[in-house]
């Protein structure tokens, strides 16, 4: 529908240090972080306050992206520097939301500044 955001492909390059023990699991962890970031930015529920308290009572109140809504391709590459290993899944999630926001801005000229991103 008009105004819907669809992500067809995501590219991720990880500079996480040397010695990735299990490359396949590392790739899957990063892909999961990307899907979580997209979930937060595209279908996440706002936290509502009622009389100063959070109204949502459980994580079950927050919708998550299903595989059917995930991008068909999340390409992951890792750099192989000489320094010791750092984090793996944690660095992949935070840049997803601003990257999507910038992509929406590039495509529409509209700067969205609250989550979830909604194009009206």
DRENTORKOL-3810 file (N, C-alpha, C; in nm, 4 decimals):
REM DRENTORKOL-3810
@n.u->0.0843; n.v->-0.1185; n.w->0.0000; ca.u->0.0000; ca.v->0.0000; ca.w->0.0000; c.u->0.0880; c.v->0.1238; c.w->0.0000
@n.u->0.0333; n.v->0.2331; n.w->-0.0489; ca.u->0.1095; ca.v->0.3571; ca.w->-0.0508; c.u->0.1419; c.v->0.4000; c.w->0.0921
@n.u->0.2655; n.v->0.4408; n.w->0.1148; ca.u->0.3091; ca.v->0.4813; ca.w->0.2474; c.u->0.3731; c.v->0.3699; c.w->0.3271
@n.u->0.3586; n.v->0.2464; n.w->0.2815; ca.u->0.4236; ca.v->0.1348; ca.w->0.3505; c.u->0.5724; c.v->0.1343; c.w->0.3187
@n.u->0.6502; n.v->0.0935; n.w->0.4154; ca.u->0.7947; ca.v->0.0809; ca.w->0.3973; c.u->0.8267; c.v->-0.0668; c.w->0.3805
@n.u->0.9054; n.v->-0.0974; n.w->0.2779; ca.u->0.9492; ca.v->-0.2347; ca.w->0.2555; c.u->1.1001; c.v->-0.2325; c.w->0.2387
@n.u->1.1683; n.v->-0.3200; n.w->0.3076; ca.u->1.3131; ca.v->-0.3314; ca.w->0.2969; c.u->1.3427; c.v->-0.4589; c.w->0.2197
@n.u->1.4092; n.v->-0.4446; n.w->0.1048; ca.u->1.4380; ca.v->-0.5595; ca.w->0.0196; c.u->1.5734; c.v->-0.6232; c.w->0.0487
@n.u->1.6691; n.v->-0.5420; n.w->0.0906; ca.u->1.8035; ca.v->-0.5954; ca.w->0.1142; c.u->1.8746; c.v->-0.5072; c.w->0.2161
@n.u->1.9526; n.v->-0.5725; n.w->0.3018; ca.u->2.0340; ca.v->-0.5003; ca.w->0.4001; c.u->2.1775; c.v->-0.5502; c.w->0.3849
@n.u->2.2703; n.v->-0.4564; n.w->0.3832; ca.u->2.4121; ca.v->-0.4897; ca.w->0.3808; c.u->2.4712; c.v->-0.4546; c.w->0.5163
@n.u->2.5482; n.v->-0.5469; n.w->0.5735; ca.u->2.6131; ca.v->-0.5248; ca.w->0.7024; c.u->2.7602; c.v->-0.5625; c.w->0.6884
@n.u->2.8479; n.v->-0.4722; n.w->0.7332; ca.u->2.9900; ca.v->-0.5042; ca.w->0.7427; c.u->3.0278; c.v->-0.4907; c.w->0.8884
@n.u->3.0801; n.v->-0.5991; n.w->0.9466; ca.u->3.1165; ca.v->-0.5988; ca.w->1.0871; c.u->3.2668; c.v->-0.5922; c.w->1.1060
@n.u->3.3088; n.v->-0.4965; n.w->1.1862; ca.u->3.4502; ca.v->-0.4837; ca.w->1.2243; c.u->3.4572; c.v->-0.5223; c.w->1.3711
@n.u->3.4596; n.v->-0.6518; n.w->1.3981; ca.u->3.4431; ca.v->-0.7017; ca.w->1.5350; c.u->3.5695; c.v->-0.7648; c.w->1.5915
@n.u->3.6795; n.v->-0.7497; n.w->1.5233; ca.u->3.8037; ca.v->-0.8104; ca.w->1.5708; c.u->3.8278; c.v->-0.9448; c.w->1.5050
@n.u->3.9437; n.v->-0.9984; n.w->1.5315; ca.u->3.9860; ca.v->-1.1240; ca.w->1.4692; c.u->3.9244; c.v->-1.2449; c.w->1.5393
@n.u->3.9450; n.v->-1.3610; n.w->1.4835; ca.u->3.9113; ca.v->-1.4899; ca.w->1.5445; c.u->3.7614; c.v->-1.5127; c.w->1.5620
@n.u->3.6879; n.v->-1.5117; n.w->1.4540; ca.u->3.5479; ca.v->-1.5517; ca.w->1.4617; c.u->3.5473; c.v->-1.7040; c.w->1.4646
@n.u->3.5054; n.v->-1.7606; n.w->1.5753; ca.u->3.5114; ca.v->-1.9057; ca.w->1.5964; c.u->3.4117; c.v->-1.9790; c.w->1.5068
@n.u->3.2886; n.v->-1.9289; n.w->1.5000; ca.u->3.1852; ca.v->-1.9951; ca.w->1.4215; c.u->3.1233; c.v->-1.8929; c.w->1.3255
@n.u->3.1770; n.v->-1.8796; n.w->1.2049; ca.u->3.1297; ca.v->-1.7759; ca.w->1.1121; c.u->2.9806; c.v->-1.7845; c.w->1.0790
@n.u->2.9264; n.v->-1.9050; n.w->1.0645; ca.u->2.7853; ca.v->-1.9183; ca.w->1.0303; c.u->2.6963; c.v->-1.8663; c.w->1.1429
@n.u->2.7278; n.v->-1.9041; n.w->1.2676; ca.u->2.6496; ca.v->-1.8524; ca.w->1.3801; c.u->2.6684; c.v->-1.7023; c.w->1.3970
@n.u->2.7881; n.v->-1.6516; n.w->1.3696; ca.u->2.8124; ca.v->-1.5073; ca.w->1.3771; c.u->2.7252; c.v->-1.4346; c.w->1.2751
@n.u->2.7188; n.v->-1.4877; n.w->1.1546; ca.u->2.6350; ca.v->-1.4273; ca.w->1.0503; c.u->2.4884; c.v->-1.4285; c.w->1.0920
@n.u->2.4423; n.v->-1.5389; n.w->1.1476; ca.u->2.3024; ca.v->-1.5479; ca.w->1.1900; c.u->2.2716; c.v->-1.4547; c.w->1.3060
@n.u->2.3662; n.v->-1.4362; n.w->1.3961; ca.u->2.3441; ca.v->-1.3446; ca.w->1.5074; c.u->2.3276; c.v->-1.2021; c.w->1.4565
@n.u->2.4094; n.v->-1.1634; n.w->1.3602; ca.u->2.3982; ca.v->-1.0290; ca.w->1.3020; c.u->2.2668; c.v->-1.0153; c.w->1.2251
@n.u->2.2280; n.v->-1.1171; n.w->1.1500; ca.u->2.1007; ca.v->-1.1118; ca.w->1.0783; c.u->1.9843; c.v->-1.0960; c.w->1.1761
@n.u->1.9892; n.v->-1.1664; n.w->1.2881; ca.u->1.8854; ca.v->-1.1519; ca.w->1.3897; c.u->1.8812; c.v->-1.0120; c.w->1.4482
@n.u->1.9979; n.v->-0.9517; n.w->1.4681; ca.u->2.0033; ca.v->-0.8146; ca.w->1.5200; c.u->1.9414; c.v->-0.7170; c.w->1.4199
@n.u->1.9668; n.v->-0.7385; n.w->1.2919; ca.u->1.9082; ca.v->-0.6531; ca.w->1.1883; c.u->1.7564; c.v->-0.6661; c.w->1.1893
@n.u->1.7060; n.v->-0.7873; n.w->1.1976; ca.u->1.5609; ca.v->-0.8078; ca.w->1.2000; c.u->1.5001; c.v->-0.7436; c.w->1.3237
@n.u->1.5666; n.v->-0.7528; n.w->1.4375; ca.u->1.5170; ca.v->-0.6872; ca.w->1.5592; c.u->1.5139; c.v->-0.5358; c.w->1.5419
@n.u->1.6193; n.v->-0.4780; n.w->1.4835; ca.u->1.6216; ca.v->-0.3334; ca.w->1.4599; c.u->1.5109; c.v->-0.2889; c.w->1.3653
@n.u->1.4892; n.v->-0.3664; n.w->1.2601; ca.u->1.3800; ca.v->-0.3344; ca.w->1.1675; c.u->1.2453; c.v->-0.3484; c.w->1.2367
@n.u->1.2314; n.v->-0.4488; n.w->1.3216; ca.u->1.1077; ca.v->-0.4693; ca.w->1.3960; c.u->1.0779; c.v->-0.3481; c.w->1.4844
@n.u->1.1804; n.v->-0.3008; n.w->1.5553; ca.u->1.1611; ca.v->-0.1848; ca.w->1.6423; c.u->1.1240; c.v->-0.0601; c.w->1.5628
@n.u->1.1822; n.v->-0.0446; n.w->1.4442; ca.u->1.1611; ca.v->0.0783; ca.w->1.3696; c.u->1.0373; c.v->0.0755; c.w->1.2807
@n.u->0.9922; n.v->-0.0440; n.w->1.2420; ca.u->0.8806; ca.v->-0.0513; ca.w->1.1475; c.u->0.7476; c.v->-0.0930; c.w->1.2108
@n.u->0.7519; n.v->-0.1838; n.w->1.3082; ca.u->0.6253; ca.v->-0.2308; ca.w->1.3644; c.u->0.6219; c.v->-0.2216; c.w->1.5163
@n.u->0.7265; n.v->-0.1694; n.w->1.5750; ca.u->0.7315; ca.v->-0.1599; ca.w->1.7203; c.u->0.6177; c.v->-0.0771; c.w->1.7752
@n.u->0.5791; n.v->-0.1092; n.w->1.8939; ca.u->0.4709; ca.v->-0.0384; ca.w->1.9596; c.u->0.5289; c.v->0.0715; c.w->2.0479
@n.u->0.4630; n.v->0.1840; n.w->2.0501; ca.u->0.5067; ca.v->0.2902; ca.w->2.1391; c.u->0.4765; c.v->0.2511; c.w->2.2834
@n.u->0.5609; n.v->0.2955; n.w->2.3735; ca.u->0.5368; ca.v->0.2740; ca.w->2.5159; c.u->0.4426; c.v->0.3842; c.w->2.5625
@n.u->0.3315; n.v->0.3448; n.w->2.6216; ca.u->0.2332; ca.v->0.4430; ca.w->2.6666; c.u->0.2345; c.v->0.4513; c.w->2.8185
@n.u->0.2161; n.v->0.5720; n.w->2.8667; ca.u->0.2130; ca.v->0.5961; ca.w->3.0106; c.u->0.0710; c.v->0.6310; c.w->3.0527
@n.u->0.0246; n.v->0.5671; n.w->3.1587; ca.u->-0.1055; ca.v->0.5961; ca.w->3.2173; c.u->-0.0828; c.v->0.6273; c.w->3.3640
@n.u->-0.1142; n.v->0.7484; n.w->3.4037; ca.u->-0.0926; ca.v->0.7954; ca.w->3.5405; c.u->0.0513; c.v->0.7701; c.w->3.5849
@n.u->0.1452; n.v->0.7963; n.w->3.4952; ca.u->0.2866; ca.v->0.7853; ca.w->3.5275; c.u->0.3430; c.v->0.6443; c.w->3.5232
@n.u->0.2634; n.v->0.5468; n.w->3.4838; ca.u->0.3098; ca.v->0.4078; ca.w->3.4764; c.u->0.3005; c.v->0.3566; c.w->3.3330
@n.u->0.3911; n.v->0.2662; n.w->3.2998; ca.u->0.3874; ca.v->0.2039; ca.w->3.1680; c.u->0.2640; c.v->0.1154; c.w->3.1598
@n.u->0.1822; n.v->0.1358; n.w->3.0561; ca.u->0.0565; ca.v->0.0622; ca.w->3.0423; c.u->0.0778; c.v->-0.0816; c.w->2.9957
@n.u->0.1777; n.v->-0.1036; n.w->2.9126; ca.u->0.2036; ca.v->-0.2391; ca.w->2.8629; c.u->0.2566; c.v->-0.3237; c.w->2.9787
@n.u->0.2037; n.v->-0.4435; n.w->2.9913; ca.u->0.2374; ca.v->-0.5271; ca.w->3.1059; c.u->0.3369; c.v->-0.6383; c.w->3.0759
@n.u->0.3611; n.v->-0.6657; n.w->2.9484; ca.u->0.4413; ca.v->-0.7809; ca.w->2.9154; c.u->0.5049; c.v->-0.7603; c.w->2.7787
@n.u->0.6170; n.v->-0.8263; n.w->2.7541; ca.u->0.6780; ca.v->-0.8182; ca.w->2.6215; c.u->0.5847; c.v->-0.8757; c.w->2.5151
@n.u->0.4894; n.v->-0.9576; n.w->2.5547; ca.u->0.3915; ca.v->-1.0098; ca.w->2.4605; c.u->0.3030; c.v->-0.9016; c.w->2.4018
@n.u->0.3021; n.v->-0.7833; n.w->2.4651; ca.u->0.2244; ca.v->-0.6703; ca.w->2.4139; c.u->0.2947; c.v->-0.5998; c.w->2.2979
@n.u->0.4174; n.v->-0.6386; n.w->2.2697; ca.u->0.4947; ca.v->-0.5738; ca.w->2.1652; c.u->0.5067; c.v->-0.6668; c.w->2.0451
@n.u->0.4537; n.v->-0.6274; n.w->1.9297; ca.u->0.4643; ca.v->-0.7139; ca.w->1.8119; c.u->0.6087; c.v->-0.7233; c.w->1.7640
@n.u->0.6439; n.v->-0.8387; n.w->1.7095; ca.u->0.7770; ca.v->-0.8609; ca.w->1.6544; c.u->0.7653; c.v->-0.8904; c.w->1.5057
@n.u->0.8693; n.v->-0.8570; n.w->1.4316; ca.u->0.8718; ca.v->-0.8880; ca.w->1.2899; c.u->0.8814; c.v->-1.0386; c.w->1.2709
@n.u->0.7985; n.v->-1.0896; n.w->1.1864; ca.u->0.8029; ca.v->-1.2307; ca.w->1.1496; c.u->0.8948; c.v->-1.2473; c.w->1.0296
@n.u->0.9359; n.v->-1.3701; n.w->1.0046; ca.u->1.0250; ca.v->-1.3958; ca.w->0.8912; c.u->0.9614; c.v->-1.3516; c.w->0.7597
@n.u->0.8293; n.v->-1.3602; n.w->0.7496; ca.u->0.7613; ca.v->-1.3188; ca.w->0.6271; c.u->0.7744; c.v->-1.1683; c.w->0.6025
@n.u->0.8014; n.v->-1.0902; n.w->0.7064; ca.u->0.8190; ca.v->-0.9461; ca.w->0.6911; c.u->0.9639; c.v->-0.9033; c.w->0.6835
@n.u->1.0553; n.v->-0.9969; n.w->0.7062; ca.u->1.1989; ca.v->-0.9653; ca.w->0.7048; c.u->1.2477; c.v->-0.9492; c.w->0.5608
@n.u->1.3558; n.v->-0.8750; n.w->0.5424; ca.u->1.4107; ca.v->-0.8614; ca.w->0.4070; c.u->1.4508; c.v->-0.9979; c.w->0.3508
@n.u->1.4292; n.v->-1.0190; n.w->0.2209; ca.u->1.4689; ca.v->-1.1462; ca.w->0.1607; c.u->1.6189; c.v->-1.1720; c.w->0.1687
@n.u->1.6966; n.v->-1.0633; n.w->0.1769; ca.u->1.8416; ca.v->-1.0808; ca.w->0.1845; c.u->1.9021; c.v->-0.9865; c.w->0.2873
@n.u->1.9804; n.v->-1.0432; n.w->0.3783; ca.u->2.0612; ca.v->-0.9661; ca.w->0.4729; c.u->2.2041; c.v->-1.0147; c.w->0.4524
@n.u->2.2813; n.v->-0.9379; n.w->0.3777; ca.u->2.4183; ca.v->-0.9768; ca.w->0.3432; c.u->2.5130; c.v->-0.9307; c.w->0.4536
@n.u->2.5918; n.v->-1.0245; n.w->0.5063; ca.u->2.6823; ca.v->-0.9950; ca.w->0.6177; c.u->2.8247; c.v->-1.0298; c.w->0.5775
@n.u->2.9139; n.v->-0.9357; n.w->0.5976; ca.u->3.0571; ca.v->-0.9580; ca.w->0.5762; c.u->3.1307; c.v->-0.9125; c.w->0.7012
@n.u->3.2387; n.v->-0.9823; n.w->0.7345; ca.u->3.3192; ca.v->-0.9447; ca.w->0.8503; c.u->3.4586; c.v->-0.9054; c.w->0.8047
@n.u->3.5080; n.v->-0.7952; n.w->0.8596; ca.u->3.6475; ca.v->-0.7581; ca.w->0.8384; c.u->3.7346; c.v->-0.8483; c.w->0.9255
@n.u->3.8578; n.v->-0.8670; n.w->0.8863; ca.u->3.9486; ca.v->-0.9514; ca.w->0.9655; c.u->4.0720; c.v->-0.8711; c.w->1.0068
@n.u->4.0553; n.v->-0.7833; n.w->1.1038; ca.u->4.1690; ca.v->-0.7034; ca.w->1.1506; c.u->4.2577; c.v->-0.7862; c.w->1.2443
@n.u->4.3649; n.v->-0.7254; n.w->1.2903; ca.u->4.4599; ca.v->-0.7938; ca.w->1.3780; c.u->4.4286; c.v->-0.7761; c.w->1.5263
@n.u->4.3352; n.v->-0.6888; n.w->1.5620; ca.u->4.3110; ca.v->-0.6642; ca.w->1.7041; c.u->4.2191; c.v->-0.7721; c.w->1.7632
@n.u->4.2179; n.v->-0.7846; n.w->1.8958; ca.u->4.1392; ca.v->-0.8894; ca.w->1.9627; c.u->3.9891; c.v->-0.8745; c.w->1.9349
@n.u->3.9123; n.v->-0.9821; n.w->1.9528; ca.u->3.7678; ca.v->-0.9771; ca.w->1.9300; c.u->3.6987; c.v->-0.8762; c.w->2.0209
@n.u->3.5916; n.v->-0.8202; n.w->1.9695; ca.u->3.5072; ca.v->-0.7282; ca.w->2.0470; c.u->3.3678; c.v->-0.7890; c.w->2.0533
@n.u->3.2625; n.v->-0.7105; n.w->2.0418; ca.u->3.1263; ca.v->-0.7613; ca.w->2.0439; c.u->3.0833; c.v->-0.8112; c.w->1.9074
@n.u->2.9723; n.v->-0.8843; n.w->1.9033; ca.u->2.9239; ca.v->-0.9365; ca.w->1.7764; c.u->2.7796; c.v->-0.8937; c.w->1.7505
@n.u->2.6867; n.v->-0.9388; n.w->1.8312; ca.u->2.5462; ca.v->-0.9066; ca.w->1.8069; c.u->2.5112; c.v->-0.7648; c.w->1.8466
@n.u->2.5740; n.v->-0.7150; n.w->1.9503; ca.u->2.5395; ca.v->-0.5820; ca.w->2.0009; c.u->2.5686; c.v->-0.4709; c.w->1.8999
@n.u->2.6822; n.v->-0.4707; n.w->1.8320; ca.u->2.7087; ca.v->-0.3596; ca.w->1.7388; c.u->2.6180; c.v->-0.3583; c.w->1.6168
@n.u->2.5537; n.v->-0.4690; n.w->1.5838; ca.u->2.4742; ca.v->-0.4752; ca.w->1.4615; c.u->2.3385; c.v->-0.4085; c.w->1.4749
@n.u->2.2788; n.v->-0.4072; n.w->1.5924; ca.u->2.1428; ca.v->-0.3557; ca.w->1.6064; c.u->2.1323; c.v->-0.2033; c.w->1.6025
@n.u->2.2082; n.v->-0.1276; n.w->1.6797; ca.u->2.1844; ca.v->0.0172; ca.w->1.6864; c.u->2.1886; c.v->0.0925; c.w->1.5532
@n.u->2.2766; n.v->0.0607; n.w->1.4577; ca.u->2.2772; ca.v->0.1393; ca.w->1.3337; c.u->2.1598; c.v->0.1112; c.w->1.2402
@n.u->2.0850; n.v->0.0029; n.w->1.2639; ca.u->1.9759; ca.v->-0.0334; ca.w->1.1729; c.u->1.8696; c.v->0.0756; c.w->1.1695
@n.u->1.8293; n.v->0.1250; n.w->1.2851; ca.u->1.7191; ca.v->0.2215; ca.w->1.2918; c.u->1.7553; c.v->0.3531; c.w->1.2225
@n.u->1.8693; n.v->0.4162; n.w->1.2521; ca.u->1.9013; ca.v->0.5397; ca.w->1.1797; c.u->1.9290; c.v->0.5153; c.w->1.0310
@n.u->1.9821; n.v->0.3982; n.w->0.9963; ca.u->2.0048; ca.v->0.3687; ca.w->0.8541; c.u->1.8723; c.v->0.3631; c.w->0.7794
@n.u->1.7711; n.v->0.2999; n.w->0.8395; ca.u->1.6396; ca.v->0.2959; ca.w->0.7768; c.u->1.5795; c.v->0.4357; c.w->0.7705
@n.u->1.5953; n.v->0.5119; n.w->0.8775; ca.u->1.5461; ca.v->0.6503; ca.w->0.8766; c.u->1.6101; c.v->0.7327; c.w->0.7656
@n.u->1.7398; n.v->0.7154; n.w->0.7463; ca.u->1.8085; ca.v->0.7875; ca.w->0.6385; c.u->1.7640; c.v->0.7388; c.w->0.5010
@n.u->1.7378; n.v->0.6091; n.w->0.4872; ca.u->1.6893; ca.v->0.5560; ca.w->0.3592; c.u->1.5502; c.v->0.6114; c.w->0.3275
@n.u->1.4650; n.v->0.6208; n.w->0.4289; ca.u->1.3316; ca.v->0.6786; ca.w->0.4084; c.u->1.3447; c.v->0.8246; c.w->0.3669
@n.u->1.4350; n.v->0.8968; n.w->0.4333; ca.u->1.4577; ca.v->1.0373; ca.w->0.3978; c.u->1.5079; c.v->1.0503; c.w->0.2540
@n.u->1.6018; n.v->0.9644; n.w->0.2147; ca.u->1.6556; ca.v->0.9696; ca.w->0.0782; c.u->1.5473; c.v->0.9397; c.w->-0.0255
@n.u->1.4539; n.v->0.8498; n.w->0.0089; ca.u->1.3495; ca.v->0.8107; ca.w->-0.0861; c.u->1.2327; c.v->0.9082; c.w->-0.0900
@n.u->1.2046; n.v->0.9738; n.w->0.0247; ca.u->1.0824; ca.v->1.0546; ca.w->0.0324; c.u->1.1060; c.v->1.2023; c.w->0.0617
@n.u->1.2247; n.v->1.2356; n.w->0.1130; ca.u->1.2500; ca.v->1.3729; ca.w->0.1550; c.u->1.1911; c.v->1.4045; c.w->0.2920
@n.u->1.1342; n.v->1.3047; n.w->0.3579; ca.u->1.0753; ca.v->1.3246; ca.w->0.4904; c.u->1.1655; c.v->1.2671; c.w->0.5978
@n.u->1.1912; n.v->1.3474; n.w->0.7001; ca.u->1.2749; ca.v->1.3040; ca.w->0.8123; c.u->1.1814; c.v->1.2609; c.w->0.9250
@n.u->1.1796; n.v->1.1306; n.w->0.9539; ca.u->1.0965; ca.v->1.0772; ca.w->1.0615; c.u->1.1807; c.v->1.0704; c.w->1.1884
@n.u->1.1241; n.v->1.1186; n.w->1.2989; ca.u->1.2034; ca.v->1.1309; ca.w->1.4207; c.u->1.1439; c.v->1.0583; c.w->1.5411
@n.u->1.0461; n.v->0.9720; n.w->1.5182; ca.u->0.9938; ca.v->0.8929; ca.w->1.6305; c.u->0.9629; c.v->0.7517; c.w->1.5809
@n.u->0.9667; n.v->0.6590; n.w->1.6757; ca.u->0.9448; ca.v->0.5191; ca.w->1.6426; c.u->0.8083; c.v->0.4749; c.w->1.6890
@n.u->0.7469; n.v->0.3817; n.w->1.6185; ca.u->0.7900; ca.v->0.3260; ca.w->1.4910; c.u->0.7740; c.v->0.4273; c.w->1.3794
@n.u->0.8525; n.v->0.4121; n.w->1.2717; ca.u->0.8428; ca.v->0.5002; ca.w->1.1569; c.u->0.7072; c.v->0.4787; c.w->1.0897
@n.u->0.6319; n.v->0.5870; n.w->1.0732; ca.u->0.5011; ca.v->0.5808; ca.w->1.0083; c.u->0.4960; c.v->0.6889; c.w->0.9026
@n.u->0.4666; n.v->0.6477; n.w->0.7801; ca.u->0.4456; ca.v->0.7425; ca.w->0.6711; c.u->0.2956; c.v->0.7584; c.w->0.6528
@n.u->0.2445; n.v->0.8780; n.w->0.6773; ca.u->0.0999; ca.v->0.9015; ca.w->0.6604; c.u->0.0761; c.v->0.9638; c.w->0.5262
END
